[in-house]
Amino acid sequence: MVRASRGEASPGTWRREAGTVERRVVALPERETGPFVIVAGFRIPRVPTEWAPHSHAAHELVRVRGGTPTSRVADRVFTVSEGYGLWMPAGVVHGGRATAGAEFHDAFFAPTARRSCSGSRRRSR
């Protein structure tokens, strides 16, 4: 389940747990965001972790296996429950946080990947 709330905290602020570590996001290498490429990872932060507002050139899908990751997009906060995911379109500025021990997968997809079918069609006889 993904729950969204609006405007309960001013944009860019939220209450931090004691010991939260803030991380900056490193851009994906250009070669890894080409057509038909999915860049995936798995994370389990050992301490409460927060990612500064950022965006990606690729679409991002985050799937939660345990714990409570949360993402802020503009004035909305999304809390993603175990077994659910959150789709973040390419170019959308967002920040995130996760409780210590949260388990989640992230996958990045090239936004322009389109398969084209060329050539002639074979007719059935």
MOPAC internal coordinates of N, CA, C and O (Angstrom, degrees):
PM7 1SCF
backbone

  N    0.0000 0     0.00 0     0.00 0    0    0    0
  C    1.4452 1     0.00 0     0.00 0    1    0    0
  C    1.5240 1   108.29 1     0.00 0    2    1    0
  O    1.2310 1   120.98 1   -41.34 1    3    2    1
  N    1.3124 1   115.73 1   138.66 1    3    2    1
  C    1.4534 1   121.42 1   175.24 1    5    3    2
  C    1.5157 1   106.74 1  -114.19 1    6    5    3
  O    1.2310 1   120.62 1   -58.33 1    7    6    5
  N    1.3255 1   116.41 1   121.67 1    7    6    5
  C    1.4572 1   120.80 1   178.78 1    9    7    6
  C    1.5157 1   108.84 1  -108.64 1   10    9    7
  O    1.2310 1   120.58 1   -44.12 1   11   10    9
  N    1.3111 1   116.50 1   135.88 1   11   10    9
  C    1.4567 1   120.97 1   179.06 1   13   11   10
  C    1.5247 1   109.64 1  -117.53 1   14   13   11
  O    1.2310 1   121.24 1   -37.25 1   15   14   13
  N    1.3171 1   115.23 1   142.75 1   15   14   13
  C    1.4581 1   120.39 1   173.42 1   17   15   14
  C    1.5151 1   107.94 1  -127.05 1   18   17   15
  O    1.2310 1   120.52 1   -23.13 1   19   18   17
  N    1.3144 1   116.62 1   156.87 1   19   18   17
  C    1.4651 1   121.07 1  -178.21 1   21   19   18
  C    1.5052 1   110.79 1  -122.85 1   22   21   19
  O    1.2310 1   121.62 1   -45.15 1   23   22   21
  N    1.3287 1   114.50 1   134.85 1   23   22   21
  C    1.4425 1   121.91 1   165.60 1   25   23   22
  C    1.5109 1   118.92 1    57.76 1   26   25   23
  O    1.2310 1   118.76 1  -162.51 1   27   26   25
  N    1.3236 1   119.98 1    17.49 1   27   26   25
  C    1.4592 1   119.63 1  -178.91 1   29   27   26
  C    1.5255 1   112.30 1   -77.35 1   30   29   27
  O    1.2310 1   120.17 1   156.77 1   31   30   29
  N    1.3063 1   117.27 1   -23.23 1   31   30   29
  C    1.4637 1   122.23 1   174.08 1   33   31   30
  C    1.5162 1   105.94 1  -126.45 1   34   33   31
  O    1.2310 1   120.38 1   -27.78 1   35   34   33
  N    1.3073 1   116.88 1   152.22 1   35   34   33
  C    1.4532 1   117.28 1   178.85 1   37   35   34
  C    1.5280 1   108.65 1   -67.24 1   38   37   35
  O    1.2310 1   119.40 1   -32.02 1   39   38   37
  N    1.3376 1   118.75 1   147.98 1   39   38   37
  C    1.4604 1   121.84 1  -176.88 1   41   39   38
  C    1.5271 1   111.31 1   -51.58 1   42   41   39
  O    1.2310 1   121.36 1   -44.63 1   43   42   41
  N    1.3282 1   115.00 1   135.37 1   43   42   41
  C    1.4555 1   120.61 1   176.86 1   45   43   42
  C    1.5125 1   114.73 1    86.43 1   46   45   43
  O    1.2310 1   119.55 1   177.42 1   47   46   45
  N    1.3462 1   118.47 1    -2.58 1   47   46   45
  C    1.4615 1   119.69 1   179.44 1   49   47   46
  C    1.5210 1   110.03 1  -126.99 1   50   49   47
  O    1.2310 1   120.93 1   -34.18 1   51   50   49
  N    1.3068 1   115.83 1   145.82 1   51   50   49
  C    1.4495 1   122.42 1   171.46 1   53   51   50
  C    1.5119 1   107.83 1  -160.90 1   54   53   51
  O    1.2310 1   119.93 1   -22.48 1   55   54   53
  N    1.2807 1   117.74 1   157.52 1   55   54   53
  C    1.4535 1   122.18 1  -176.75 1   57   55   54
  C    1.5312 1   109.38 1   -69.90 1   58   57   55
  O    1.2310 1   120.48 1   -49.46 1   59   58   57
  N    1.3191 1   116.70 1   130.54 1   59   58   57
  C    1.4604 1   121.88 1  -179.62 1   61   59   58
  C    1.5128 1   111.05 1   -99.29 1   62   61   59
  O    1.2310 1   121.00 1   -35.09 1   63   62   61
  N    1.3250 1   115.69 1   144.91 1   63   62   61
  C    1.4547 1   120.94 1   171.53 1   65   63   62
  C    1.5271 1   108.25 1   -73.41 1   66   65   63
  O    1.2310 1   120.17 1   -27.97 1   67   66   65
  N    1.3095 1   117.29 1   152.03 1   67   66   65
  C    1.4620 1   120.98 1   175.31 1   69   67   66
  C    1.5278 1   108.54 1   -60.82 1   70   69   67
  O    1.2310 1   120.44 1   -41.97 1   71   70   69
  N    1.3230 1   116.76 1   138.03 1   71   70   69
  C    1.4644 1   121.20 1   178.10 1   73   71   70
  C    1.5197 1   114.98 1    82.94 1   74   73   71
  O    1.2310 1   119.89 1  -171.83 1   75   74   73
  N    1.3398 1   117.81 1     8.17 1   75   74   73
  C    1.4614 1   120.40 1  -179.91 1   77   75   74
  C    1.5272 1   110.40 1   -64.36 1   78   77   75
  O    1.2310 1   121.03 1   -43.45 1   79   78   77
  N    1.3273 1   115.63 1   136.55 1   79   78   77
  C    1.4513 1   122.99 1   177.43 1   81   79   78
  C    1.5245 1   107.54 1  -103.61 1   82   81   79
  O    1.2310 1   119.62 1   -48.46 1   83   82   81
  N    1.3429 1   118.33 1   131.54 1   83   82   81
  C    1.4560 1   121.10 1   177.18 1   85   83   82
  C    1.5140 1   109.39 1   -99.22 1   86   85   83
  O    1.2310 1   120.69 1   -49.46 1   87   86   85
  N    1.3197 1   116.28 1   130.54 1   87   86   85
  C    1.4675 1   121.86 1  -178.62 1   89   87   86
  C    1.5177 1   109.95 1  -118.62 1   90   89   87
  O    1.2310 1   121.24 1   -35.26 1   91   90   89
  N    1.3022 1   115.24 1   144.74 1   91   90   89
  C    1.4664 1   121.23 1   172.65 1   93   91   90
  C    1.5138 1   107.27 1   -95.95 1   94   93   91
  O    1.2310 1   120.67 1   -35.06 1   95   94   93
  N    1.3083 1   116.32 1   144.94 1   95   94   93
  C    1.4577 1   121.11 1  -178.42 1   97   95   94
  C    1.5180 1   109.37 1   -88.29 1   98   97   95
  O    1.2310 1   120.82 1   -46.26 1   99   98   97
  N    1.3077 1   116.03 1   133.74 1   99   98   97
  C    1.4611 1   122.20 1   177.66 1  101   99   98
  C    1.5230 1   107.55 1   -92.83 1  102  101   99
  O    1.2310 1   120.24 1   -44.94 1  103  102  101
  N    1.3283 1   117.14 1   135.06 1  103  102  101
  C    1.4628 1   121.28 1  -179.15 1  105  103  102
  C    1.5265 1   110.66 1   -63.08 1  106  105  103
  O    1.2310 1   121.04 1   -34.24 1  107  106  105
  N    1.3252 1   115.61 1   145.76 1  107  106  105
  C    1.4585 1   120.17 1   175.41 1  109  107  106
  C    1.5145 1   109.51 1   -69.63 1  110  109  107
  O    1.2310 1   119.59 1   -37.99 1  111  110  109
  N    1.3251 1   118.39 1   142.01 1  111  110  109
  C    1.4767 1   119.60 1   176.26 1  113  111  110
  C    1.5236 1   109.91 1   -60.30 1  114  113  111
  O    1.2310 1   120.01 1   -40.76 1  115  114  113
  N    1.3243 1   117.58 1   139.24 1  115  114  113
  C    1.4593 1   122.97 1  -176.88 1  117  115  114
  C    1.5248 1   111.89 1   -53.97 1  118  117  115
  O    1.2310 1   120.60 1   139.02 1  119  118  117
  N    1.3191 1   116.45 1   -40.98 1  119  118  117
  C    1.4680 1   120.02 1  -177.14 1  121  119  118
  C    1.5204 1   112.27 1   -64.60 1  122  121  119
  O    1.2310 1   120.07 1   158.38 1  123  122  121
  N    1.3189 1   117.47 1   -21.62 1  123  122  121
  C    1.4513 1   120.50 1  -177.08 1  125  123  122
  C    1.5207 1   113.33 1   -91.42 1  126  125  123
  O    1.2310 1   119.42 1  -178.78 1  127  126  125
  N    1.3135 1   118.71 1     1.22 1  127  126  125
  C    1.4535 1   120.11 1   179.34 1  129  127  126
  C    1.5202 1   111.34 1  -115.50 1  130  129  127
  O    1.2310 1   120.19 1  -157.37 1  131  130  129
  N    1.3253 1   117.23 1    22.63 1  131  130  129
  C    1.4551 1   121.79 1   179.83 1  133  131  130
  C    1.5175 1   111.74 1   -72.93 1  134  133  131
  O    1.2310 1   120.95 1    -5.22 1  135  134  133
  N    1.3469 1   115.79 1   174.78 1  135  134  133
  C    1.4652 1   120.34 1   179.97 1  137  135  134
  C    1.5295 1   111.80 1   -56.86 1  138  137  135
  O    1.2310 1   120.86 1   -40.24 1  139  138  137
  N    1.3199 1   115.95 1   139.76 1  139  138  137
  C    1.4608 1   124.52 1   174.86 1  141  139  138
  C    1.5256 1   113.69 1    65.08 1  142  141  139
  O    1.2310 1   120.01 1  -159.09 1  143  142  141
  N    1.3291 1   117.58 1    20.91 1  143  142  141
  C    1.4600 1   121.63 1   177.85 1  145  143  142
  C    1.5242 1   108.15 1  -110.88 1  146  145  143
  O    1.2310 1   120.79 1   -46.01 1  147  146  145
  N    1.3226 1   116.10 1   133.99 1  147  146  145
  C    1.4590 1   121.85 1   173.66 1  149  147  146
  C    1.5212 1   106.74 1  -118.43 1  150  149  147
  O    1.2310 1   120.46 1   -57.81 1  151  150  149
  N    1.3239 1   116.72 1   122.19 1  151  150  149
  C    1.4589 1   122.04 1   177.21 1  153  151  150
  C    1.5305 1   105.65 1  -101.36 1  154  153  151
  O    1.2310 1   120.61 1   -59.11 1  155  154  153
  N    1.3315 1   116.43 1   120.89 1  155  154  153
  C    1.4633 1   119.78 1  -174.77 1  157  155  154
  C    1.5208 1   111.53 1  -126.68 1  158  157  155
  O    1.2310 1   121.25 1   -24.59 1  159  158  157
  N    1.3208 1   115.22 1   155.41 1  159  158  157
  C    1.4500 1   120.76 1   178.15 1  161  159  158
  C    1.5135 1   110.50 1  -151.23 1  162  161  159
  O    1.2310 1   120.94 1    -9.21 1  163  162  161
  N    1.3220 1   115.80 1   170.79 1  163  162  161
  C    1.4598 1   122.85 1   179.17 1  165  163  162
  C    1.5161 1   107.00 1  -135.95 1  166  165  163
  O    1.2310 1   120.22 1   -46.92 1  167  166  165
  N    1.3180 1   117.18 1   133.08 1  167  166  165
  C    1.4660 1   120.79 1  -176.32 1  169  167  166
  C    1.5273 1   111.14 1  -130.36 1  170  169  167
  O    1.2310 1   121.86 1   -36.73 1  171  170  169
  N    1.3245 1   114.04 1   143.27 1  171  170  169
  C    1.4642 1   121.83 1   170.24 1  173  171  170
  C    1.5286 1   106.01 1  -139.37 1  174  173  171
  O    1.2310 1   119.78 1   -88.31 1  175  174  173
  N    1.3415 1   118.02 1    91.69 1  175  174  173
  C    1.4624 1   118.96 1   179.46 1  177  175  174
  C    1.5342 1   110.77 1   -65.86 1  178  177  175
  O    1.2310 1   120.72 1   -44.32 1  179  178  177
  N    1.3152 1   116.24 1   135.68 1  179  178  177
  C    1.4692 1   121.30 1  -179.56 1  181  179  178
  C    1.5270 1   112.51 1   -79.67 1  182  181  179
  O    1.2310 1   120.98 1   157.55 1  183  182  181
  N    1.3326 1   115.72 1   -22.45 1  183  182  181
  C    1.4623 1   121.60 1   179.27 1  185  183  182
  C    1.5302 1   107.62 1  -128.95 1  186  185  183
  O    1.2310 1   119.37 1   -18.56 1  187  186  185
  N    1.3348 1   118.80 1   161.44 1  187  186  185
  C    1.4689 1   119.10 1   174.04 1  189  187  186
  C    1.5294 1   108.49 1   -53.81 1  190  189  187
  O    1.2310 1   120.46 1   -48.03 1  191  190  189
  N    1.3225 1   116.73 1   131.97 1  191  190  189
  C    1.4634 1   121.62 1  -173.39 1  193  191  190
  C    1.5107 1   110.33 1  -130.36 1  194  193  191
  O    1.2310 1   121.10 1   -38.62 1  195  194  193
  N    1.3281 1   115.50 1   141.38 1  195  194  193
  C    1.4651 1   121.75 1   178.21 1  197  195  194
  C    1.5232 1   108.58 1  -129.55 1  198  197  195
  O    1.2310 1   120.64 1   -44.00 1  199  198  197
  N    1.3356 1   116.38 1   136.00 1  199  198  197
  C    1.4538 1   121.81 1   176.89 1  201  199  198
  C    1.5216 1   108.34 1  -105.43 1  202  201  199
  O    1.2310 1   120.59 1   -50.79 1  203  202  201
  N    1.3225 1   116.47 1   129.21 1  203  202  201
  C    1.4630 1   122.34 1  -179.86 1  205  203  202
  C    1.5313 1   109.87 1   -61.71 1  206  205  203
  O    1.2310 1   119.62 1   -24.73 1  207  206  205
  N    1.3373 1   118.33 1   155.27 1  207  206  205
  C    1.4722 1   120.44 1   177.55 1  209  207  206
  C    1.5301 1   110.55 1   -54.46 1  210  209  207
  O    1.2310 1   121.23 1   -43.69 1  211  210  209
  N    1.3343 1   115.25 1   136.31 1  211  210  209
  C    1.4593 1   122.03 1  -176.74 1  213  211  210
  C    1.5242 1   108.53 1  -160.87 1  214  213  211
  O    1.2310 1   120.47 1    -5.65 1  215  214  213
  N    1.3133 1   116.70 1   174.35 1  215  214  213
  C    1.4646 1   121.63 1   172.86 1  217  215  214
  C    1.5222 1   107.40 1  -141.35 1  218  217  215
  O    1.2310 1   120.90 1   -13.00 1  219  218  217
  N    1.3176 1   115.89 1   167.00 1  219  218  217
  C    1.4580 1   121.54 1   179.90 1  221  219  218
  C    1.5234 1   109.05 1  -126.67 1  222  221  219
  O    1.2310 1   120.66 1   -26.83 1  223  222  221
  N    1.3317 1   116.33 1   153.17 1  223  222  221
  C    1.4620 1   121.27 1   174.35 1  225  223  222
  C    1.5278 1   110.37 1   -76.28 1  226  225  223
  O    1.2310 1   120.34 1   164.88 1  227  226  225
  N    1.3302 1   116.95 1   -15.12 1  227  226  225
  C    1.4647 1   122.17 1   179.86 1  229  227  226
  C    1.5296 1   109.80 1  -111.16 1  230  229  227
  O    1.2310 1   120.70 1   -21.97 1  231  230  229
  N    1.3438 1   116.26 1   158.03 1  231  230  229
  C    1.4591 1   121.15 1   172.37 1  233  231  230
  C    1.5248 1   107.76 1   -68.65 1  234  233  231
  O    1.2310 1   120.09 1   -30.60 1  235  234  233
  N    1.3353 1   117.44 1   149.40 1  235  234  233
  C    1.4586 1   121.05 1   178.71 1  237  235  234
  C    1.5297 1   109.93 1  -125.70 1  238  237  235
  O    1.2310 1   121.07 1   -43.96 1  239  238  237
  N    1.3269 1   115.56 1   136.04 1  239  238  237
  C    1.4512 1   122.25 1   173.34 1  241  239  238
  C    1.5182 1   107.35 1  -121.31 1  242  241  239
  O    1.2310 1   120.25 1   -56.07 1  243  242  241
  N    1.3368 1   117.13 1   123.93 1  243  242  241
  C    1.4596 1   122.55 1   177.94 1  245  243  242
  C    1.5223 1   107.35 1  -112.94 1  246  245  243
  O    1.2310 1   120.38 1   -56.00 1  247  246  245
  N    1.3362 1   116.87 1   124.00 1  247  246  245
  C    1.4665 1   122.46 1   177.84 1  249  247  246
  C    1.5217 1   108.53 1  -115.33 1  250  249  247
  O    1.2310 1   120.55 1   -49.13 1  251  250  249
  N    1.3237 1   116.56 1   130.87 1  251  250  249
  C    1.4606 1   121.90 1  -173.99 1  253  251  250
  C    1.5259 1   110.97 1   -99.06 1  254  253  251
  O    1.2310 1   121.10 1   -51.18 1  255  254  253
  N    1.3451 1   115.49 1   128.82 1  255  254  253
  C    1.4733 1   121.45 1   175.94 1  257  255  254
  C    1.5179 1   111.70 1  -101.62 1  258  257  255
  O    1.2310 1   119.95 1   158.66 1  259  258  257
  N    1.3234 1   117.70 1   -21.34 1  259  258  257
  C    1.4577 1   120.88 1   179.61 1  261  259  258
  C    1.5137 1   110.29 1  -174.69 1  262  261  259
  O    1.2310 1   120.19 1   -19.81 1  263  262  261
  N    1.3059 1   117.24 1   160.19 1  263  262  261
  C    1.4582 1   120.56 1  -179.17 1  265  263  262
  C    1.5120 1   111.81 1    80.36 1  266  265  263
  O    1.2310 1   120.96 1    17.38 1  267  266  265
  N    1.3405 1   115.78 1  -162.62 1  267  266  265
  C    1.4564 1   120.21 1  -174.78 1  269  267  266
  C    1.5201 1   112.69 1  -137.21 1  270  269  267
  O    1.2310 1   119.31 1   -93.81 1  271  270  269
  N    1.3307 1   118.93 1    86.19 1  271  270  269
  C    1.4613 1   120.03 1   169.98 1  273  271  270
  C    1.5303 1   110.23 1   -77.08 1  274  273  271
  O    1.2310 1   121.01 1   -33.53 1  275  274  273
  N    1.3130 1   115.67 1   146.47 1  275  274  273
  C    1.4613 1   122.92 1   179.76 1  277  275  274
  C    1.5144 1   108.10 1  -133.31 1  278  277  275
  O    1.2310 1   120.27 1   -36.28 1  279  278  277
  N    1.3250 1   117.09 1   143.72 1  279  278  277
  C    1.4647 1   120.92 1   178.28 1  281  279  278
  C    1.5187 1   109.31 1  -129.52 1  282  281  279
  O    1.2310 1   120.74 1   -39.13 1  283  282  281
  N    1.3352 1   116.19 1   140.87 1  283  282  281
  C    1.4609 1   122.16 1   176.39 1  285  283  282
  C    1.5247 1   108.12 1  -109.91 1  286  285  283
  O    1.2310 1   121.45 1   -53.99 1  287  286  285
  N    1.3387 1   114.84 1   126.01 1  287  286  285
  C    1.4606 1   122.36 1   177.02 1  289  287  286
  C    1.5188 1   106.33 1  -128.06 1  290  289  287
  O    1.2310 1   120.46 1   -65.62 1  291  290  289
  N    1.3321 1   116.73 1   114.38 1  291  290  289
  C    1.4677 1   122.06 1  -175.05 1  293  291  290
  C    1.5289 1   108.62 1    53.37 1  294  293  291
  O    1.2310 1   119.71 1    58.02 1  295  294  293
  N    1.3511 1   118.16 1  -121.98 1  295  294  293
  C    1.4642 1   119.70 1  -178.48 1  297  295  294
  C    1.5329 1   112.22 1   -99.82 1  298  297  295
  O    1.2310 1   119.96 1  -163.21 1  299  298  297
  N    1.3341 1   117.68 1    16.79 1  299  298  297
  C    1.4692 1   121.54 1  -179.95 1  301  299  298
  C    1.5208 1   110.64 1  -111.88 1  302  301  299
  O    1.2310 1   121.10 1   -37.06 1  303  302  301
  N    1.3202 1   115.51 1   142.94 1  303  302  301
  C    1.4595 1   122.18 1   176.25 1  305  303  302
  C    1.5252 1   107.37 1  -117.86 1  306  305  303
  O    1.2310 1   120.30 1   -52.54 1  307  306  305
  N    1.3375 1   117.03 1   127.46 1  307  306  305
  C    1.4565 1   122.66 1   179.96 1  309  307  306
  C    1.5237 1   108.84 1  -112.40 1  310  309  307
  O    1.2310 1   120.60 1   -56.34 1  311  310  309
  N    1.3256 1   116.46 1   123.66 1  311  310  309
  C    1.4571 1   122.07 1   174.82 1  313  311  310
  C    1.5235 1   106.44 1  -106.54 1  314  313  311
  O    1.2310 1   120.78 1   -55.67 1  315  314  313
  N    1.3247 1   116.12 1   124.33 1  315  314  313
  C    1.4597 1   121.25 1  -173.41 1  317  315  314
  C    1.5240 1   109.51 1  -106.33 1  318  317  315
  O    1.2310 1   120.72 1   -58.25 1  319  318  317
  N    1.3182 1   116.22 1   121.75 1  319  318  317
  C    1.4603 1   121.97 1  -178.63 1  321  319  318
  C    1.5225 1   111.58 1   -82.91 1  322  321  319
  O    1.2310 1   121.07 1   -18.76 1  323  322  321
  N    1.3275 1   115.56 1   161.24 1  323  322  321
  C    1.4585 1   122.27 1   178.68 1  325  323  322
  C    1.5293 1   111.01 1   -54.28 1  326  325  323
  O    1.2310 1   121.06 1   -46.04 1  327  326  325
  N    1.3365 1   115.57 1   133.96 1  327  326  325
  C    1.4610 1   120.88 1   179.00 1  329  327  326
  C    1.5179 1   114.31 1    89.18 1  330  329  327
  O    1.2310 1   119.74 1   175.42 1  331  330  329
  N    1.3260 1   118.10 1    -4.58 1  331  330  329
  C    1.4567 1   122.55 1  -179.71 1  333  331  330
  C    1.5217 1   110.00 1  -114.80 1  334  333  331
  O    1.2310 1   120.84 1    -6.63 1  335  334  333
  N    1.3285 1   116.00 1   173.37 1  335  334  333
  C    1.4530 1   120.19 1  -179.14 1  337  335  334
  C    1.5137 1   111.46 1  -140.10 1  338  337  335
  O    1.2310 1   121.45 1    -7.11 1  339  338  337
  N    1.3194 1   114.84 1   172.89 1  339  338  337
  C    1.4606 1   122.26 1   178.10 1  341  339  338
  C    1.5202 1   108.56 1  -135.22 1  342  341  339
  O    1.2310 1   120.37 1   -52.96 1  343  342  341
  N    1.3296 1   116.90 1   127.04 1  343  342  341
  C    1.4672 1   123.37 1   179.14 1  345  343  342
  C    1.5183 1   108.36 1   -97.15 1  346  345  343
  O    1.2310 1   120.53 1   -51.96 1  347  346  345
  N    1.3314 1   116.59 1   128.04 1  347  346  345
  C    1.4542 1   121.91 1   179.82 1  349  347  346
  C    1.5367 1   107.36 1  -120.42 1  350  349  347
  O    1.2310 1   119.70 1   -71.51 1  351  350  349
  N    1.3324 1   118.19 1   108.49 1  351  350  349
  C    1.4637 1   119.96 1   179.88 1  353  351  350
  C    1.5347 1   112.05 1   -61.53 1  354  353  351
  O    1.2310 1   120.62 1   -29.41 1  355  354  353
  N    1.3104 1   116.42 1   150.59 1  355  354  353
  C    1.4606 1   121.95 1   178.35 1  357  355  354
  C    1.5290 1   110.04 1   -54.53 1  358  357  355
  O    1.2310 1   120.92 1   -40.09 1  359  358  357
  N    1.3368 1   115.85 1   139.91 1  359  358  357
  C    1.4567 1   121.57 1   175.84 1  361  359  358
  C    1.5189 1   115.70 1    86.33 1  362  361  359
  O    1.2310 1   119.39 1   170.42 1  363  362  361
  N    1.3307 1   118.77 1    -9.58 1  363  362  361
  C    1.4650 1   121.55 1  -178.97 1  365  363  362
  C    1.5340 1   109.16 1   -80.38 1  366  365  363
  O    1.2310 1   120.60 1   -55.70 1  367  366  365
  N    1.3197 1   116.46 1   124.30 1  367  366  365
  C    1.4663 1   120.80 1   179.05 1  369  367  366
  C    1.5284 1   108.51 1   -75.75 1  370  369  367
  O    1.2310 1   121.17 1   -50.25 1  371  370  369
  N    1.3321 1   115.36 1   129.75 1  371  370  369
  C    1.4605 1   121.34 1  -178.92 1  373  371  370
  C    1.5242 1   109.70 1  -151.09 1  374  373  371
  O    1.2310 1   120.88 1   -22.68 1  375  374  373
  N    1.2942 1   115.92 1   157.32 1  375  374  373
  C    1.4568 1   122.94 1   173.40 1  377  375  374
  C    1.5129 1   107.15 1  -124.09 1  378  377  375
  O    1.2310 1   120.27 1   -12.85 1  379  378  377
  N    1.3036 1   117.10 1   167.15 1  379  378  377
  C    1.4552 1   118.15 1  -178.37 1  381  379  378
  C    1.5060 1   111.84 1  -149.65 1  382  381  379
  O    1.2310 1   121.59 1   -14.74 1  383  382  381
  N    1.3111 1   114.56 1   165.26 1  383  382  381
  C    1.4588 1   120.95 1   174.57 1  385  383  382
  C    1.5104 1   107.80 1  -153.08 1  386  385  383
  O    1.2310 1   121.66 1   -22.77 1  387  386  385
  N    1.3194 1   114.42 1   157.23 1  387  386  385
  C    1.4552 1   120.30 1   178.06 1  389  387  386
  C    1.5151 1   108.75 1  -145.63 1  390  389  387
  O    1.2310 1   120.82 1   -34.63 1  391  390  389
  N    1.3137 1   116.03 1   145.37 1  391  390  389
  C    1.4544 1   121.16 1   174.78 1  393  391  390
  C    1.5218 1   108.65 1   -71.83 1  394  393  391
  O    1.2310 1   120.40 1   -22.45 1  395  394  393
  N    1.3176 1   116.84 1   157.55 1  395  394  393
  C    1.4619 1   120.72 1   176.20 1  397  395  394
  C    1.5234 1   108.60 1   -58.82 1  398  397  395
  O    1.2310 1   120.65 1   -45.63 1  399  398  397
  N    1.3270 1   116.37 1   134.37 1  399  398  397
  C    1.4543 1   120.88 1   177.88 1  401  399  398
  C    1.5179 1   114.99 1    83.86 1  402  401  399
  O    1.2310 1   119.61 1   179.18 1  403  402  401
  N    1.3378 1   118.35 1    -0.82 1  403  402  401
  C    1.4646 1   120.20 1   176.65 1  405  403  402
  C    1.5289 1   107.96 1   -61.87 1  406  405  403
  O    1.2310 1   120.20 1   -35.75 1  407  406  405
  N    1.3239 1   117.22 1   144.25 1  407  406  405
  C    1.4592 1   121.60 1   179.03 1  409  407  406
  C    1.5162 1   108.40 1  -118.81 1  410  409  407
  O    1.2310 1   120.52 1   -56.14 1  411  410  409
  N    1.3275 1   116.60 1   123.86 1  411  410  409
  C    1.4570 1   118.60 1   178.43 1  413  411  410
  C    1.5163 1   112.12 1  -152.37 1  414  413  411
  O    1.2310 1   122.06 1   -29.67 1  415  414  413
  N    1.3162 1   113.67 1   150.33 1  415  414  413
  C    1.4607 1   122.75 1   175.98 1  417  415  414
  C    1.5199 1   107.25 1  -101.73 1  418  417  415
  O    1.2310 1   120.57 1   -34.75 1  419  418  417
  N    1.3322 1   116.51 1   145.25 1  419  418  417
  C    1.4515 1   119.24 1   169.44 1  421  419  418
  C    1.5188 1   108.07 1  -129.05 1  422  421  419
  O    1.2310 1   121.21 1   -36.54 1  423  422  421
  N    1.3198 1   115.28 1   143.46 1  423  422  421
  C    1.4626 1   121.34 1   179.49 1  425  423  422
  C    1.5214 1   107.96 1  -136.75 1  426  425  423
  O    1.2310 1   120.92 1   -39.83 1  427  426  425
  N    1.3225 1   115.84 1   140.17 1  427  426  425
  C    1.4621 1   122.33 1  -178.66 1  429  427  426
  C    1.5177 1   108.94 1  -117.75 1  430  429  427
  O    1.2310 1   121.02 1   -47.14 1  431  430  429
  N    1.3399 1   115.66 1   132.86 1  431  430  429
  C    1.4499 1   122.83 1  -176.82 1  433  431  430
  C    1.5268 1   109.90 1  -121.81 1  434  433  431
  O    1.2310 1   120.12 1   -42.67 1  435  434  433
  N    1.3241 1   117.38 1   137.33 1  435  434  433
  C    1.4611 1   121.06 1   177.39 1  437  435  434
  C    1.5302 1   109.26 1   -64.59 1  438  437  435
  O    1.2310 1   119.69 1   -48.55 1  439  438  437
  N    1.3251 1   118.20 1   131.45 1  439  438  437
  C    1.4669 1   120.45 1  -176.33 1  441  439  438
  C    1.5208 1   114.25 1   -74.14 1  442  441  439
  O    1.2310 1   119.55 1   162.63 1  443  442  441
  N    1.3234 1   118.46 1   -17.37 1  443  442  441
  C    1.4621 1   120.20 1  -175.32 1  445  443  442
  C    1.5175 1   113.14 1  -106.19 1  446  445  443
  O    1.2310 1   119.51 1  -171.81 1  447  446  445
  N    1.3055 1   118.54 1     8.19 1  447  446  445
  C    1.4624 1   120.50 1  -177.65 1  449  447  446
  C    1.5281 1   110.18 1   -70.43 1  450  449  447
  O    1.2310 1   121.37 1   -65.39 1  451  450  449
  N    1.3194 1   114.98 1   114.61 1  451  450  449
  C    1.4690 1   121.58 1   176.53 1  453  451  450
  C    1.5122 1   107.30 1  -135.10 1  454  453  451
  O    1.2310 1   120.87 1   -51.21 1  455  454  453
  N    1.2763 1   115.93 1   128.79 1  455  454  453
  C    1.4535 1   119.81 1   179.12 1  457  455  454
  C    1.5216 1   107.70 1   -86.17 1  458  457  455
  O    1.2310 1   120.60 1   -52.75 1  459  458  457
  N    1.3069 1   116.45 1   127.25 1  459  458  457
  C    1.4535 1   118.62 1   178.07 1  461  459  458
  C    1.5253 1   108.41 1  -108.23 1  462  461  459
  O    1.2310 1   121.19 1   -41.43 1  463  462  461
  N    1.2758 1   115.33 1   138.57 1  463  462  461
  C    1.4624 1   121.24 1   177.26 1  465  463  462
  C    1.5152 1   107.09 1  -102.95 1  466  465  463
  O    1.2310 1   120.72 1   -61.42 1  467  466  465
  N    1.2966 1   116.23 1   118.58 1  467  466  465
  C    1.4569 1   119.29 1   178.86 1  469  467  466
  C    1.5267 1   108.86 1  -121.64 1  470  469  467
  O    1.2310 1   121.20 1   -11.64 1  471  470  469
  N    1.2811 1   115.31 1   168.36 1  471  470  469
  C    1.4685 1   119.63 1  -178.92 1  473  471  470
  C    1.5072 1   109.69 1   100.27 1  474  473  471
  O    1.2310 1   121.38 1    -4.57 1  475  474  473
  N    1.3069 1   114.97 1   175.43 1  475  474  473
  C    1.4613 1   119.59 1  -175.91 1  477  475  474
  C    1.5198 1   110.24 1   -90.26 1  478  477  475
  O    1.2310 1   121.43 1   -25.50 1  479  478  477
  N    1.2909 1   114.88 1   154.50 1  479  478  477
  C    1.4539 1   121.68 1   176.26 1  481  479  478
  C    1.5156 1   109.57 1   -83.86 1  482  481  479
  O    1.2310 1   120.91 1   -39.27 1  483  482  481
  N    1.2853 1   115.87 1   140.73 1  483  482  481
  C    1.4831 1   118.68 1   175.30 1  485  483  482
  C    1.5176 1   107.99 1   -88.39 1  486  485  483
  O    1.2310 1   121.23 1   -43.00 1  487  486  485
  N    1.2823 1   115.24 1   137.00 1  487  486  485
  C    1.4675 1   120.43 1   178.05 1  489  487  486
  C    1.5252 1   110.09 1   -92.82 1  490  489  487
  O    1.2310 1   121.40 1   -41.55 1  491  490  489
  N    1.3130 1   114.93 1   138.45 1  491  490  489
  C    1.4645 1   119.51 1   175.33 1  493  491  490
  C    1.5019 1   109.13 1   -76.37 1  494  493  491
  O    1.2310 1   120.42 1   -36.27 1  495  494  493
  N    1.3291 1   116.80 1   143.73 1  495  494  493
  C    1.4632 1   120.20 1   178.10 1  497  495  494
  C    1.4850 1   110.85 1  -107.58 1  498  497  495
  O    1.2310 1   120.10 1   180.00 1  499  498  497

